[in-house]
């Protein structure tokens, strides 16, 4: 009898078919699993296909490979600058403001955080959840994904620099003006004008950065009507009678009096736009100028109770004193509001009282727990020019004897207070575009760096610290510096000792020494490695030449030497008596900094044809702004 491959019910044939299907499925699973394993293994340290940073397609590359490309782009921006052009004039703005005399004033305008950017890019498809990663990898391959670039851009400072370089090409609109001579009253008509939209230019840069696009950004003059027009001033002029009836206004502050006489009020009158209507008010700049001597008479600096070390003993040397500050802006508003309503009553100016943080009664050595030195920070400023040395001494003296409360977050900028001529500081020159402008703040990074080191060696938690933009000899070893620049960045730490900390400062030759006194609690401090490790050293590249109108045409002046770029790292570990361990990692990136020269700009005439505003309304030719050739 012949064997059949299946019986009448077909069961044998069905069983063999299922075996074939199962075998095929098993093979597919093995192939799929092998493929997934191969993909996951191949891209374990690489970006998945479809990931982009700007225009860079980084799929299949490692972090280090992409970082090299990003740093090359950054280096190119550092060399060529951020380019802006308007009305035939082009200005290169360095992403880091350059000082002609002091590296402390090298304030960064644009700072990239490539590490954070790369971490975001690497997270695409690398979440650790296999199913989610497979879905992400499929989407990346089909649709691609552009990763936002992590950076910080100082909008206000960049706008200020653009204004400093292009304002001479503008003709701001002029509103209707009031002219009073004796009994003669005249309203002078308004004038239209042309201005640049600086904010839009900066916003365009922000968009371009995410595409790694650093091509020149052009912006144009825009026709603008004045806000206040002669036809709107009728009601305001009618109110003039009651304002002129005011013979004088008495200002009162801190039991002192000042008088604004009628002649001054009349001289200060102007049209203002308030709550949708034109009214008569007082010119703010003129009133604030009047209030300057008032502020000098009223203002009292807050003084905390301070102590100093003498022969290993702590003694009080400054009594506490609450501070007083005339709020000139708020006081102007009060004065202006009264004039608008035609009132002649006395005005109590706005004075802000700032209580001392540490009262004299609190500065008892026994109660405060100030027994011994808990940490010391030092830095060397040999070779500093005269003004820089002066500013370091002024800043250090202002900190000497400060008491830091338990659990207080200490802000160095707040402790230093105003950095200006009134407080003894001297100015240094800063390059902003093609202009050289004096600015305060030179030498203060020496203060920031020394404070940072004193806090570290006292074992205190650091809550805010930013390294300098490029390596500076004053702050070696690299990685142990802290830059400060009002209003940011700041240098902050917390006093977690449970007792007061006394901040003392002194200068010995070229060495700045900050010492913290308090009560030791047995905490152990480790900085590893010490000094910090240095890696990714890069060449500064070719010299950078900045055209300026402050030198004669063709004249050259070297303002910066070259510095190699580098990255540094150290781990800061504090072990407390109870066994608790706190760790902080400090990573610093220093850009490669080329030799920088100022070069006198060759003078060229700019045609008014290039200054046509971007508006459908064509202005009369005589209203176009004229570009004047600067005198040398």
BELRAWO-V83664 format. One record per pair of residues at least 4 apart in sequence whose C-alpha atoms are under 6 Angstrom apart, sorted by the first residue. I is the first residue (numbers start at 1). J is the second residue. D is the distance in whole Angstrom. If there is no record, write none. Layout:
I/J/D ; I/J/D
This chain:
6/10/5 ; 6/12/5 ; 6/13/5 ; 18/22/6 ; 28/32/6 ; 29/33/6 ; 30/34/6 ; 31/35/6 ; 33/37/6 ; 34/38/6 ; 36/40/6 ; 37/41/6 ; 38/42/6 ; 40/44/6 ; 46/60/5 ; 46/61/5 ; 46/62/5 ; 47/59/5 ; 47/60/5 ; 47/61/6 ; 47/122/6 ; 48/59/5 ; 48/60/6 ; 49/59/4 ; 49/141/6 ; 50/140/5 ; 50/141/5 ; 50/144/4 ; 51/58/6 ; 51/59/6 ; 51/144/6 ; 51/145/5 ; 52/56/5 ; 52/57/5 ; 52/58/6 ; 52/145/6 ; 52/146/5 ; 53/146/6 ; 53/147/5 ; 54/210/6 ; 54/211/4 ; 54/212/5 ; 55/211/6 ; 63/67/6 ; 71/75/6 ; 77/81/5 ; 79/544/6 ; 81/92/5 ; 81/93/5 ; 81/94/4 ; 82/92/5 ; 82/93/5 ; 83/91/6 ; 83/92/5 ; 83/216/5 ; 84/90/6 ; 84/91/5 ; 84/216/5 ; 84/217/5 ; 84/218/6 ; 85/89/5 ; 85/90/4 ; 85/218/5 ; 86/218/6 ; 86/219/5 ; 86/220/6 ; 87/610/5 ; 87/611/5 ; 91/433/6 ; 92/433/6 ; 93/433/5 ; 95/109/5 ; 95/110/5 ; 96/106/6 ; 96/107/6 ; 96/108/4 ; 96/109/5 ; 97/106/5 ; 97/107/5 ; 98/106/5 ; 98/430/6 ; 98/431/5 ; 99/105/6 ; 99/106/6 ; 99/429/6 ; 99/430/4 ; 99/431/6 ; 100/429/5 ; 100/430/6 ; 100/559/5 ; 102/442/6 ; 104/442/5 ; 104/443/6 ; 104/445/5 ; 105/442/6 ; 109/153/6 ; 109/154/5 ; 110/152/6 ; 110/153/5 ; 111/151/6 ; 111/152/5 ; 112/151/4 ; 113/150/5 ; 113/151/5 ; 114/118/6 ; 117/149/6 ; 117/150/5 ; 118/122/6 ; 121/147/6 ; 123/127/6 ; 125/133/5 ; 125/136/5 ; 125/137/5 ; 129/133/6 ; 133/137/6 ; 139/143/6 ; 140/144/4 ; 148/210/6 ; 149/210/5 ; 161/432/6 ; 162/166/6 ; 163/167/5 ; 170/194/6 ; 170/195/5 ; 171/193/5 ; 171/194/5 ; 171/625/6 ; 172/193/5 ; 172/194/6 ; 172/195/6 ; 173/191/6 ; 173/192/5 ; 173/193/4 ; 173/226/5 ; 174/190/6 ; 174/191/5 ; 174/226/6 ; 175/190/5 ; 175/226/5 ; 175/228/5 ; 175/229/6 ; 176/188/6 ; 176/189/5 ; 176/190/4 ; 176/228/6 ; 176/229/5 ; 176/230/5 ; 177/187/6 ; 177/188/5 ; 178/187/5 ; 178/270/6 ; 179/185/6 ; 179/186/5 ; 180/184/6 ; 180/185/5 ; 189/230/5 ; 190/229/6 ; 192/225/5 ; 192/226/6 ; 193/223/6 ; 193/224/5 ; 194/221/6 ; 194/222/5 ; 194/223/5 ; 194/224/6 ; 195/221/5 ; 195/222/5 ; 196/221/5 ; 208/213/5 ; 209/213/6 ; 221/613/4 ; 222/613/5 ; 222/614/5 ; 223/613/6 ; 223/615/6 ; 236/279/5 ; 236/280/6 ; 242/342/5 ; 243/342/5 ; 246/344/6 ; 247/262/5 ; 248/260/5 ; 248/261/4 ; 248/262/5 ; 249/259/6 ; 249/260/5 ; 249/344/6 ; 250/258/6 ; 250/259/5 ; 250/346/5 ; 251/257/6 ; 251/258/5 ; 251/347/5 ; 252/256/6 ; 252/257/5 ; 252/348/5 ; 252/349/6 ; 253/349/5 ; 268/282/5 ; 268/283/5 ; 269/281/6 ; 269/282/5 ; 270/280/6 ; 270/281/6 ; 270/282/6 ; 271/279/6 ; 271/280/5 ; 272/278/6 ; 272/279/5 ; 272/280/6 ; 273/277/6 ; 273/278/5 ; 281/336/6 ; 281/340/6 ; 282/336/6 ; 295/299/6 ; 295/326/5 ; 299/324/5 ; 299/325/5 ; 300/323/5 ; 300/324/5 ; 301/323/5 ; 302/321/6 ; 302/322/5 ; 302/323/4 ; 302/356/6 ; 303/320/5 ; 303/321/5 ; 303/356/6 ; 304/320/5 ; 304/356/5 ; 304/357/6 ; 304/358/5 ; 305/318/6 ; 305/319/5 ; 305/320/4 ; 305/358/5 ; 305/359/5 ; 305/360/5 ; 306/316/6 ; 306/318/5 ; 306/401/5 ; 306/402/6 ; 307/315/5 ; 307/316/4 ; 307/317/5 ; 307/401/5 ; 308/314/6 ; 308/315/6 ; 308/401/6 ; 309/313/5 ; 309/314/5 ; 319/360/5 ; 320/359/5 ; 320/360/5 ; 321/356/6 ; 322/354/6 ; 322/355/4 ; 322/356/5 ; 323/353/6 ; 323/354/5 ; 324/352/6 ; 324/353/5 ; 325/351/6 ; 325/352/5 ; 326/351/4 ; 327/350/5 ; 327/351/6 ; 331/349/5 ; 331/350/5 ; 332/336/6 ; 333/337/6 ; 338/343/5 ; 365/370/6 ; 368/500/5 ; 369/499/6 ; 369/518/6 ; 369/519/6 ; 370/517/6 ; 370/518/4 ; 370/519/6 ; 371/518/5 ; 371/519/6 ; 372/517/5 ; 372/518/6 ; 373/516/6 ; 373/517/4 ; 374/458/5 ; 374/516/6 ; 374/517/5 ; 375/454/6 ; 375/457/5 ; 375/458/4 ; 375/515/6 ; 375/516/5 ; 376/454/5 ; 376/514/6 ; 376/515/4 ; 377/450/5 ; 377/453/5 ; 377/454/4 ; 377/513/6 ; 377/514/5 ; 378/450/5 ; 378/512/6 ; 378/513/5 ; 379/450/6 ; 379/511/6 ; 379/512/5 ; 380/474/6 ; 380/510/6 ; 380/511/5 ; 381/474/5 ; 381/510/5 ; 382/510/5 ; 388/442/6 ; 388/443/5 ; 391/425/5 ; 391/443/6 ; 392/443/5 ; 396/505/6 ; 400/504/5 ; 400/505/5 ; 401/503/5 ; 401/504/5 ; 402/502/6 ; 402/503/5 ; 403/501/6 ; 403/502/5 ; 404/500/6 ; 404/501/5 ; 405/500/5 ; 406/495/6 ; 406/498/5 ; 406/499/5 ; 406/500/5 ; 407/495/5 ; 407/496/5 ; 408/494/6 ; 408/495/6 ; 409/493/6 ; 409/494/4 ; 410/492/5 ; 410/493/5 ; 410/494/6 ; 411/492/5 ; 412/491/6 ; 413/490/6 ; 420/425/5 ; 421/425/5 ; 427/438/6 ; 427/439/5 ; 427/440/5 ; 428/438/5 ; 428/439/5 ; 429/437/5 ; 429/438/4 ; 430/436/6 ; 430/437/5 ; 430/438/6 ; 431/435/6 ; 431/436/5 ; 434/547/6 ; 434/548/4 ; 435/548/6 ; 445/449/6 ; 445/483/5 ; 445/484/6 ; 448/482/5 ; 448/483/6 ; 448/484/6 ; 449/481/5 ; 449/482/4 ; 455/460/5 ; 459/525/6 ; 461/493/6 ; 461/494/6 ; 462/493/4 ; 463/492/5 ; 463/493/5 ; 464/491/5 ; 464/492/5 ; 465/482/6 ; 465/491/5 ; 466/482/5 ; 466/483/6 ; 467/481/6 ; 467/482/5 ; 467/483/6 ; 468/483/5 ; 469/590/5 ; 470/590/4 ; 470/591/5 ; 475/481/6 ; 479/568/6 ; 479/588/6 ; 484/489/5 ; 484/490/5 ; 485/489/6 ; 501/517/6 ; 501/518/5 ; 502/516/6 ; 502/517/5 ; 503/516/5 ; 504/514/6 ; 504/515/5 ; 505/513/6 ; 505/514/5 ; 506/513/5 ; 507/511/6 ; 507/512/5 ; 507/513/6 ; 522/577/6 ; 523/575/6 ; 523/576/4 ; 523/577/6 ; 524/574/6 ; 524/575/5 ; 525/573/6 ; 525/574/5 ; 526/572/6 ; 526/573/5 ; 527/571/6 ; 527/572/5 ; 528/570/5 ; 528/571/5 ; 529/570/6 ; 532/569/5 ; 532/570/5 ; 533/568/5 ; 533/569/5 ; 534/567/6 ; 534/568/5 ; 535/566/6 ; 535/567/5 ; 536/566/5 ; 536/567/6 ; 537/565/5 ; 537/566/4 ; 538/564/6 ; 538/565/5 ; 539/564/5 ; 540/563/6 ; 540/564/5 ; 540/592/5 ; 540/593/5 ; 540/594/5 ; 541/594/6 ; 543/594/5 ; 543/595/5 ; 543/596/6 ; 544/596/5 ; 545/596/6 ; 545/597/5 ; 545/598/6 ; 546/598/5 ; 546/599/6 ; 547/598/6 ; 547/599/5 ; 547/600/6 ; 547/601/5 ; 548/599/6 ; 548/600/5 ; 548/601/5 ; 549/600/6 ; 549/601/6 ; 551/600/4 ; 552/600/5 ; 553/600/4 ; 553/601/5 ; 553/602/5 ; 554/599/6 ; 554/600/5 ; 555/599/6 ; 555/600/5 ; 556/598/6 ; 556/599/5 ; 557/597/5 ; 557/598/5 ; 558/597/4 ; 559/596/6 ; 559/597/6 ; 560/595/5 ; 560/596/5 ; 561/595/5 ; 562/593/5 ; 562/594/4 ; 562/595/4 ; 563/592/6 ; 563/593/5 ; 564/592/5 ; 565/590/5 ; 565/591/5 ; 565/592/4 ; 566/590/5 ; 567/588/6 ; 567/589/5 ; 568/587/6 ; 568/588/5 ; 569/586/6 ; 569/587/5 ; 570/586/6 ; 571/584/6 ; 571/585/5 ; 572/583/6 ; 572/584/5 ; 573/582/6 ; 573/583/5 ; 574/581/6 ; 574/582/5 ; 575/580/6 ; 575/581/5 ; 576/580/5
